[in-house]
């Protein structure tokens, strides 16, 4: 029993030290994400957004505006990850397919203007 308490105290001190060091250094841990992490975060946010919309927590205009912003973020991060660490000029915007169709990966129903499948997260925009 004493061993568990000692382990908990050591763990708390260690976590407190790490958090204190991060605060003191002024780091913003979210700003230092790489392109792949930003892409993954945007895809996860798209999944969460879809769930909130389907459960009635969001109105359609808010859903569409947020979805468009998150899709653009995910596409930009994907393209940045493909370019690698060197800063290259941003690619020109791509047109999204307009016709309704099923997802090629999971067969979920798509409205036709998604860049990513809301169910499985697969990239639906063909790469140039």
Backbone as CSV, one residue per row, in Angstrom:
resi,resn,N_x,N_y,N_z,CA_x,CA_y,CA_z,C_x,C_y,C_z
1,UNK,0.822,-1.184,0.000,0.000,0.000,0.000,0.870,1.253,0.000
2,UNK,1.922,1.249,0.815,2.827,2.394,0.881,3.536,2.597,-0.455
3,UNK,3.811,1.523,-1.152,4.460,1.608,-2.461,3.601,2.343,-3.480
4,UNK,2.290,2.106,-3.441,1.381,2.789,-4.357,1.323,4.285,-4.054
5,UNK,1.314,4.633,-2.791,1.275,6.043,-2.406,2.566,6.729,-2.833
6,UNK,3.701,6.086,-2.594,4.986,6.643,-2.991,5.053,6.803,-4.513
7,UNK,4.577,5.817,-5.251,4.547,5.904,-6.716,3.674,7.074,-7.176
8,UNK,2.521,7.256,-6.555,1.625,8.363,-6.897,2.265,9.711,-6.635
9,UNK,2.950,9.841,-5.513,3.619,11.107,-5.179,4.727,11.397,-6.186
10,UNK,5.524,10.412,-6.516,6.607,10.599,-7.490,6.030,10.976,-8.851
11,UNK,4.974,10.320,-9.264,4.336,10.628,-10.542,3.782,12.043,-10.556
12,UNK,3.144,12.468,-9.468,2.591,13.820,-9.381,3.697,14.867,-9.446
13,UNK,4.803,14.630,-8.756,5.932,15.569,-8.791,6.520,15.635,-10.193
14,UNK,6.656,14.507,-10.841,7.204,14.471,-12.199,6.305,15.228,-13.174
15,UNK,5.004,14.973,-13.132,4.073,15.683,-14.014,4.040,17.181,-13.712
16,UNK,4.066,17.530,-12.442,4.098,18.940,-12.067,5.334,19.635,-12.596
17,UNK,6.487,18.972,-12.544,7.730,19.540,-13.061,7.657,19.746,-14.565
18,UNK,7.112,18.776,-15.268,6.988,18.889,-16.733,6.052,20.036,-17.101
19,UNK,4.930,20.127,-16.437,3.969,21.201,-16.722,4.583,22.555,-16.379
20,UNK,5.241,22.648,-15.245,5.868,23.905,-14.847,6.924,24.332,-15.874
21,UNK,7.736,23.390,-16.352,8.765,23.721,-17.343,8.134,24.213,-18.638
22,UNK,7.043,23.607,-19.054,6.375,24.040,-20.281,5.798,25.443,-20.128
23,UNK,5.236,25.734,-18.970,4.677,27.071,-18.728,5.791,28.106,-18.666
24,UNK,6.866,27.797,-17.999,7.974,28.740,-17.863,8.659,29.025,-19.192
25,UNK,8.728,28.053,-20.064,9.407,28.265,-21.345,8.537,29.044,-22.315
26,UNK,7.256,29.194,-22.014,6.367,29.962,-22.887,5.960,29.212,-24.135
27,UNK,6.159,27.922,-24.137,5.809,27.126,-25.306,4.307,27.016,-25.440
28,UNK,3.850,27.095,-26.669,2.460,26.782,-26.967,2.490,25.428,-27.647
29,UNK,2.169,24.392,-26.916,2.332,23.042,-27.442,1.490,22.797,-28.688
30,UNK,0.363,23.488,-28.844,-0.461,23.305,-30.028,0.138,23.948,-31.268
31,UNK,0.899,25.018,-31.115,1.454,25.726,-32.262,2.623,24.982,-32.885
32,UNK,3.236,24.078,-32.152,4.415,23.404,-32.671,4.086,22.071,-33.345
33,UNK,2.822,21.843,-33.636,2.447,20.597,-34.291,2.965,20.585,-35.727
34,UNK,3.402,19.422,-36.171,3.825,19.273,-37.549,2.617,19.161,-38.469
35,UNK,2.885,19.139,-39.752,1.811,19.104,-40.739,0.954,17.838,-40.590
36,UNK,1.580,16.711,-40.368,0.819,15.460,-40.232,-0.078,15.495,-38.998
37,UNK,0.423,16.055,-37.896,-0.386,16.151,-36.694,-1.541,17.129,-36.883
38,UNK,-1.300,18.249,-37.593,-2.383,19.203,-37.868,-3.448,18.559,-38.748
39,UNK,-3.009,17.768,-39.736,-3.962,17.061,-40.606,-4.805,16.087,-39.791
40,UNK,-4.155,15.296,-38.952,-4.875,14.319,-38.133,-5.846,15.005,-37.172
41,UNK,-5.414,16.136,-36.601,-6.295,16.881,-35.690,-7.504,17.427,-36.437
42,UNK,-7.299,17.910,-37.664,-8.416,18.437,-38.456,-9.391,17.323,-38.832
43,UNK,-8.879,16.150,-39.179,-9.744,15.019,-39.524,-10.558,14.591,-38.297
44,UNK,-9.916,14.545,-37.137,-10.631,14.193,-35.911,-11.701,15.243,-35.602
45,UNK,-11.363,16.514,-35.816,-12.347,17.579,-35.584,-13.519,17.453,-36.559
46,UNK,-13.244,17.023,-37.793,-14.323,16.803,-38.766,-15.258,15.690,-38.304
47,UNK,-14.691,14.630,-37.760,-15.517,13.530,-37.251,-16.392,14.004,-36.082
48,UNK,-15.779,14.781,-35.181,-16.542,15.309,-34.045,-17.642,16.249,-34.526
49,UNK,-17.314,17.084,-35.507,-18.291,18.025,-36.053,-19.472,17.277,-36.659
50,UNK,-19.187,16.232,-37.412,-20.248,15.439,-38.036,-21.164,14.826,-36.976
51,UNK,-20.574,14.316,-35.905,-21.366,13.732,-34.830,-22.256,14.794,-34.175
52,UNK,-21.696,15.962,-33.902,-22.487,17.019,-33.282,-23.615,17.486,-34.196
53,UNK,-23.361,17.526,-35.493,-24.407,17.935,-36.433,-25.514,16.887,-36.488
54,UNK,-25.134,15.615,-36.569,-26.134,14.547,-36.667,-26.967,14.399,-35.396
55,UNK,-26.410,14.803,-34.262,-27.176,14.729,-33.015,-27.967,16.000,-32.753
56,UNK,-27.907,16.958,-33.665,-28.721,18.161,-33.559,-28.124,19.281,-32.730
57,UNK,-26.844,19.213,-32.420,-26.220,20.250,-31.610,-25.817,21.471,-32.427
58,UNK,-25.737,21.318,-33.764,-25.330,22.424,-34.641,-26.398,22.680,-35.690
59,UNK,-26.568,23.948,-36.049,-27.444,24.290,-37.158,-26.671,24.090,-38.458
60,UNK,-27.415,23.934,-39.554,-26.781,23.576,-40.817,-25.782,24.611,-41.308
61,UNK,-26.090,25.913,-41.197,-25.150,26.917,-41.708,-23.856,26.941,-40.896
62,UNK,-23.951,26.742,-39.584,-22.746,26.679,-38.758,-21.943,25.419,-39.092
63,UNK,-22.651,24.318,-39.287,-22.003,23.059,-39.649,-21.240,23.190,-40.960
64,UNK,-21.890,23.729,-41.994,-21.248,23.849,-43.310,-20.045,24.783,-43.270
65,UNK,-20.161,25.910,-42.566,-19.042,26.854,-42.483,-17.855,26.232,-41.746
66,UNK,-18.131,25.560,-40.639,-17.059,24.937,-39.872,-16.445,23.783,-40.637
67,UNK,-17.281,23.001,-41.312,-16.763,21.878,-42.093,-15.848,22.361,-43.214
68,UNK,-16.239,23.430,-43.899,-15.410,23.961,-44.981,-14.058,24.430,-44.442
69,UNK,-14.073,25.106,-43.286,-12.821,25.581,-42.697,-11.922,24.410,-42.287
70,UNK,-12.502,23.382,-41.658,-11.711,22.230,-41.230,-11.185,21.424,-42.414
71,UNK,-11.983,21.296,-43.462,-11.515,20.587,-44.653,-10.340,21.324,-45.277
72,UNK,-10.434,22.647,-45.356,-9.342,23.442,-45.922,-8.080,23.281,-45.073
73,UNK,-8.247,23.279,-43.744,-7.109,23.091,-42.848,-6.469,21.729,-43.059
74,UNK,-7.295,20.690,-43.159,-6.772,19.339,-43.356,-6.064,19.210,-44.698
75,UNK,-6.640,19.790,-45.747,-6.000,19.725,-47.062,-4.688,20.496,-47.084
76,UNK,-4.665,21.666,-46.478,-3.428,22.450,-46.427,-2.350,21.712,-45.646
77,UNK,-2.728,21.090,-44.528,-1.761,20.343,-43.731,-1.276,19.110,-44.486
78,UNK,-2.186,18.449,-45.204,-1.777,17.292,-46.008,-0.773,17.699,-47.078
79,UNK,-1.062,18.808,-47.740,-0.160,19.286,-48.785,1.181,19.723,-48.200
80,UNK,1.162,20.350,-47.030,2.409,20.752,-46.378,3.229,19.528,-45.985
81,UNK,2.567,18.477,-45.526,3.277,17.252,-45.172,3.878,16.608,-46.411
82,UNK,3.183,16.691,-47.539,3.697,16.108,-48.777,4.901,16.887,-49.297
83,UNK,4.900,18.216,-49.072,6.023,19.043,-49.520,7.259,18.801,-48.677
84,UNK,7.068,18.377,-47.440,8.199,18.155,-46.550,8.575,19.411,-45.800
85,UNK,9.747,19.407,-45.165,10.138,20.531,-44.327,10.451,21.817,-45.092
86,UNK,10.820,21.722,-46.351,11.126,22.921,-47.131,9.842,23.693,-47.405
87,UNK,9.907,24.994,-47.300,8.746,25.834,-47.550,8.581,26.023,-49.051
88,UNK,7.566,25.459,-49.598,7.252,25.612,-51.016,6.000,26.463,-51.127
89,UNK,5.757,27.068,-52.279,4.539,27.865,-52.419,3.296,26.998,-52.245
90,UNK,2.258,27.601,-51.712,1.008,26.875,-51.473,0.379,26.470,-52.796
91,UNK,-0.195,25.271,-52.871,-0.832,24.836,-54.111,-2.120,25.607,-54.356
92,UNK,-2.545,25.615,-55.597,-3.797,26.279,-55.935,-4.964,25.441,-55.421
93,UNK,-6.056,26.086,-55.032,-7.216,25.341,-54.519,-7.761,24.375,-55.567
94,UNK,-8.202,23.213,-55.098,-8.779,22.205,-55.979,-10.287,22.258,-55.894
95,UNK,-10.914,21.867,-56.961,-12.375,21.754,-56.966,-12.756,20.433,-56.328
96,UNK,-13.766,20.471,-55.475,-14.270,19.253,-54.860,-15.335,18.637,-55.756
97,UNK,-15.452,17.309,-55.792,-16.497,16.685,-56.590,-17.874,17.155,-56.120
98,UNK,-18.804,17.343,-57.056,-20.098,17.906,-56.712,-21.231,16.886,-56.669
99,UNK,-21.056,15.714,-57.234,-22.159,14.770,-57.302,-22.180,13.856,-56.071
100,UNK,-23.378,13.565,-55.536,-23.475,12.659,-54.391,-23.000,11.262,-54.776
101,UNK,-22.322,10.594,-53.848,-21.790,9.265,-54.110,-21.492,8.572,-52.785
102,UNK,-21.308,7.263,-52.803,-20.909,6.571,-51.573,-19.391,6.667,-51.382
103,UNK,-18.957,6.563,-50.150,-17.520,6.562,-49.849,-16.906,5.301,-50.451
104,UNK,-15.782,5.423,-51.159,-15.167,4.227,-51.754,-14.583,3.273,-50.717
105,UNK,-14.338,3.764,-49.498,-13.740,2.927,-48.462,-14.783,2.216,-47.609
106,UNK,-15.789,2.976,-47.113,-16.745,2.394,-46.169,-18.192,2.431,-46.669
107,UNK,-18.420,2.994,-47.850,-19.745,3.079,-48.486,-20.720,3.977,-47.733
108,UNK,-20.207,4.879,-46.891,-21.090,5.829,-46.200,-21.667,6.802,-47.225
109,UNK,-22.846,7.303,-46.960,-23.509,8.244,-47.851,-22.826,9.600,-47.758
110,UNK,-22.450,10.160,-48.916,-21.786,11.459,-48.984,-22.696,12.445,-49.694
111,UNK,-22.620,13.712,-49.309,-23.436,14.736,-49.962,-22.812,15.198,-51.262
112,UNK,-21.548,14.931,-51.466,-20.900,15.259,-52.723,-19.852,16.338,-52.633
113,UNK,-19.811,17.110,-51.543,-18.826,18.177,-51.474,-17.835,17.988,-50.325
114,UNK,-17.737,16.786,-49.769,-16.785,16.522,-48.702,-15.393,16.290,-49.271
115,UNK,-14.394,16.738,-48.544,-13.013,16.443,-48.893,-12.564,15.169,-48.187
116,UNK,-13.222,14.849,-47.043,-12.923,13.649,-46.282,-14.236,12.974,-45.921
117,UNK,-14.212,11.658,-45.866,-15.407,10.915,-45.450,-15.649,11.172,-43.967
118,UNK,-16.867,11.589,-43.575,-17.139,11.841,-42.163,-17.160,10.564,-41.324
119,UNK,-17.326,9.421,-41.963,-17.389,8.170,-41.210,-16.016,7.551,-40.985
120,UNK,-15.208,7.460,-42.052,-13.917,6.771,-41.919,-12.720,7.698,-42.067
121,UNK,-12.924,8.934,-42.554,-11.829,9.900,-42.639,-10.962,9.798,-43.871
122,UNK,-11.322,8.951,-44.819,-10.498,8.797,-46.018,-10.518,10.101,-46.844
123,UNK,-9.417,10.399,-47.473,-9.287,11.594,-48.313,-10.048,11.338,-49.618
124,UNK,-11.050,12.196,-49.914,-11.881,12.005,-51.091,-11.480,12.877,-52.283
125,UNK,-10.522,13.780,-52.074,-10.096,14.658,-53.166,-8.905,14.013,-53.855
126,UNK,-9.018,13.797,-55.172,-7.899,13.186,-55.886,-6.687,14.094,-55.861
127,UNK,-5.524,13.524,-55.650,-4.278,14.287,-55.622,-3.821,14.562,-57.035
128,UNK,-3.286,15.758,-57.223,-2.817,16.165,-58.552,-1.481,15.555,-58.865
